Amino acid sequence: MKAAAFVGLALSLAPSSAWACASCISTPFGDQTYTWPYLGLILLPFGLIAAIVGILGYHAGYRPRTLVRRLVAHFAAKDDPQIIKETT
């Protein structure tokens, strides 16, 4: 009796061939729709990191107006010191 129970348990726990889901079976791989979930899973961590960095940067004082003002000041044309601009 123990041997029959052991054989039955072994057969029930033995791996069998995997069944594909209904969308994988019906897709002829011509429409390429199976790539969107993978693309979403790959890009999700980058989106979360960008959101966290944006929130931390905003709270650290890097607001959009401040950043634009700094960039404009950095890339603005510098005045030539040899040109006299005073008028009388």
Backbone as numpy.savetxt, mean C-alpha at the origin, in Angstrom:
# Nx Ny Nz CAx CAy CAz Cx Cy Cz
-10.42 -53.52 16.78 -11.24 -52.33 16.78 -10.37 -51.07 16.78
-9.28 -51.10 17.55 -8.40 -49.94 17.60 -7.74 -49.70 16.25
-7.43 -50.76 15.54 -6.79 -50.63 14.24 -7.75 -49.99 13.23
-9.00 -50.38 13.26 -9.98 -49.80 12.35 -10.21 -48.32 12.66
-10.23 -47.96 13.92 -10.39 -46.56 14.31 -9.17 -45.75 13.88
-7.98 -46.31 14.04 -6.75 -45.63 13.63 -6.73 -45.43 12.12
-7.11 -46.45 11.36 -7.15 -46.34 9.89 -8.19 -45.31 9.47
-9.34 -45.30 10.10 -10.37 -44.32 9.78 -9.93 -42.90 10.09
-9.25 -42.73 11.22 -8.74 -41.41 11.59 -7.66 -40.97 10.62
-6.76 -41.89 10.25 -5.69 -41.56 9.31 -6.25 -41.18 7.95
-7.28 -41.88 7.50 -7.87 -41.55 6.20 -8.63 -40.22 6.23
-9.24 -39.91 7.35 -9.99 -38.65 7.43 -9.05 -37.44 7.55
-7.88 -37.65 8.13 -6.93 -36.54 8.28 -5.92 -36.47 7.15
-5.94 -37.41 6.26 -4.98 -37.41 5.15 -5.31 -36.27 4.20
-4.27 -35.62 3.68 -4.55 -34.51 2.76 -5.11 -35.03 1.44
-6.02 -34.26 0.90 -6.61 -34.61 -0.40 -6.35 -33.45 -1.36
-6.73 -33.60 -2.59 -6.52 -32.53 -3.55 -7.41 -31.35 -3.20
-6.89 -30.16 -3.40 -7.60 -28.95 -3.03 -8.62 -28.57 -4.10
-9.74 -28.04 -3.65 -10.76 -27.58 -4.56 -10.62 -26.08 -4.73
-10.73 -25.63 -5.95 -10.65 -24.20 -6.22 -12.00 -23.55 -5.92
-11.96 -22.25 -5.68 -13.21 -21.55 -5.42 -13.99 -21.40 -6.73
-15.24 -20.98 -6.62 -16.11 -20.92 -7.81 -15.62 -19.90 -8.82
-15.09 -18.76 -8.35 -14.62 -17.76 -9.31 -13.33 -18.21 -10.00
-12.49 -18.97 -9.30 -11.26 -19.46 -9.93 -11.56 -20.54 -10.97
-12.58 -21.32 -10.73 -12.92 -22.38 -11.68 -13.54 -21.78 -12.93
-14.37 -20.76 -12.76 -15.10 -20.22 -13.90 -14.30 -19.20 -14.70
-13.20 -18.69 -14.19 -12.43 -17.68 -14.88 -11.50 -18.33 -15.91
-11.56 -17.91 -17.15 -10.65 -18.48 -18.15 -9.31 -17.75 -18.19
-9.00 -16.90 -17.22 -7.77 -16.14 -17.10 -7.58 -15.15 -18.25
-8.62 -14.86 -18.98 -8.52 -13.88 -20.04 -8.86 -12.48 -19.58
-9.68 -12.38 -18.54 -10.09 -11.06 -18.09 -9.15 -10.46 -17.05
-8.26 -11.22 -16.50 -7.24 -10.75 -15.55 -7.85 -10.15 -14.28
-9.06 -10.55 -13.90 -9.68 -9.98 -12.71 -9.10 -10.56 -11.43
-8.40 -11.64 -11.52 -7.85 -12.24 -10.32 -6.66 -11.47 -9.78
-6.13 -10.49 -10.51 -4.96 -9.74 -10.04 -5.34 -8.60 -9.11
-6.59 -8.10 -9.14 -6.97 -6.97 -8.30 -6.86 -7.26 -6.80
-7.26 -8.43 -6.31 -7.07 -8.66 -4.87 -5.60 -8.67 -4.47
-4.75 -9.23 -5.32 -3.33 -9.25 -4.99 -2.74 -7.85 -5.03
-3.16 -7.06 -6.00 -2.69 -5.68 -6.08 -3.13 -4.90 -4.84
-4.36 -5.11 -4.41 -4.83 -4.43 -3.20 -4.05 -4.84 -1.97
-3.76 -6.12 -1.85 -3.01 -6.59 -0.69 -1.56 -6.12 -0.71
-1.00 -5.95 -1.88 0.38 -5.47 -1.97 0.45 -3.98 -1.65
-0.52 -3.19 -2.12 -0.47 -1.75 -1.94 -1.03 -1.27 -0.60
-1.77 -2.10 0.09 -2.37 -1.71 1.36 -1.34 -1.27 2.41
-0.25 -1.98 2.63 0.71 -1.50 3.64 1.32 -0.15 3.29
1.57 0.11 1.99 2.13 1.40 1.60 1.13 2.52 1.85
-0.14 2.28 1.61 -1.16 3.28 1.89 -1.29 3.57 3.37
-1.24 2.51 4.18 -1.31 2.71 5.63 -0.11 3.48 6.16
1.08 3.15 5.65 2.29 3.86 6.08 2.21 5.33 5.68
1.74 5.61 4.46 1.61 7.00 4.01 0.61 7.76 4.88
-0.48 7.12 5.27 -1.46 7.78 6.12 -0.89 8.07 7.51
-0.17 7.13 8.07 0.42 7.32 9.39 1.48 8.42 9.36
2.33 8.41 8.33 3.36 9.45 8.21 2.72 10.81 8.00
1.65 10.87 7.22 0.94 12.14 7.01 0.34 12.68 8.30
-0.27 11.82 9.08 -0.86 12.25 10.35 0.22 12.71 11.32
1.30 11.95 11.43 2.38 12.35 12.33 3.05 13.64 11.86
3.22 13.80 10.57 3.81 15.03 10.03 2.91 16.23 10.27
1.62 16.04 10.13 0.69 17.13 10.37 0.74 17.58 11.83
0.80 16.61 12.73 0.86 16.96 14.16 2.23 17.50 14.55
3.26 17.23 13.76 4.59 17.77 14.04 4.77 19.17 13.49
3.79 19.69 12.76 3.86 21.06 12.28 4.11 21.19 10.79
4.16 20.11 10.08 4.37 20.17 8.64 3.01 20.22 7.94
2.40 21.39 7.99 1.10 21.57 7.36 1.29 21.98 5.91
0.29 21.76 5.06 0.45 22.04 3.63 0.84 23.49 3.32
0.24 24.47 3.99 0.59 25.87 3.72 2.03 26.15 4.13
2.47 25.58 5.23 3.84 25.79 5.67 4.82 25.17 4.69
4.50 23.98 4.20 5.39 23.33 3.24 5.46 24.10 1.94
4.32 24.61 1.45 4.32 25.39 0.21 5.13 26.66 0.40
4.95 27.33 1.51 5.70 28.56 1.78 7.20 28.30 1.82
7.61 27.18 2.43 9.04 26.85 2.49 9.60 26.51 1.12
8.81 25.76 0.32 9.29 25.40 -1.01 9.39 26.61 -1.92
8.42 27.53 -1.84 8.48 28.74 -2.65 9.66 29.60 -2.24
9.91 29.71 -0.96 11.05 30.49 -0.50 12.37 29.85 -0.92
12.41 28.55 -0.95 13.66 27.86 -1.31 13.96 27.97 -2.80
12.92 27.85 -3.63 13.13 27.84 -5.08 12.90 29.20 -5.73
12.61 30.22 -4.95 12.39 31.55 -5.52 13.73 32.11 -6.02
13.63 32.96 -7.03 14.86 33.55 -7.60 15.48 34.48 -6.56
16.75 34.30 -6.34 17.47 35.15 -5.39 17.87 36.44 -6.08
17.82 37.52 -5.35 18.22 38.81 -5.91 19.73 38.89 -6.03
20.16 39.54 -7.09 21.60 39.75 -7.29 22.05 40.87 -6.36
23.04 40.64 -5.50 23.43 41.69 -4.54 24.14 42.87 -5.19
24.58 42.74 -6.45 25.29 43.85 -7.09 24.34 44.85 -7.72
23.06 44.52 -7.82 22.10 45.44 -8.41 21.55 46.33 -7.30
21.63 47.62 -7.55 21.11 48.59 -6.59 19.65 48.81 -6.90
18.81 48.57 -5.95 17.38 48.69 -6.17 16.77 49.91 -5.52
17.58 50.69 -4.85 17.04 51.86 -4.16 16.77 52.96 -5.18
15.63 53.57 -5.02 15.30 54.71 -5.87 15.08 55.92 -4.99
15.45 57.07 -5.51 15.28 58.30 -4.71 14.36 59.25 -5.37
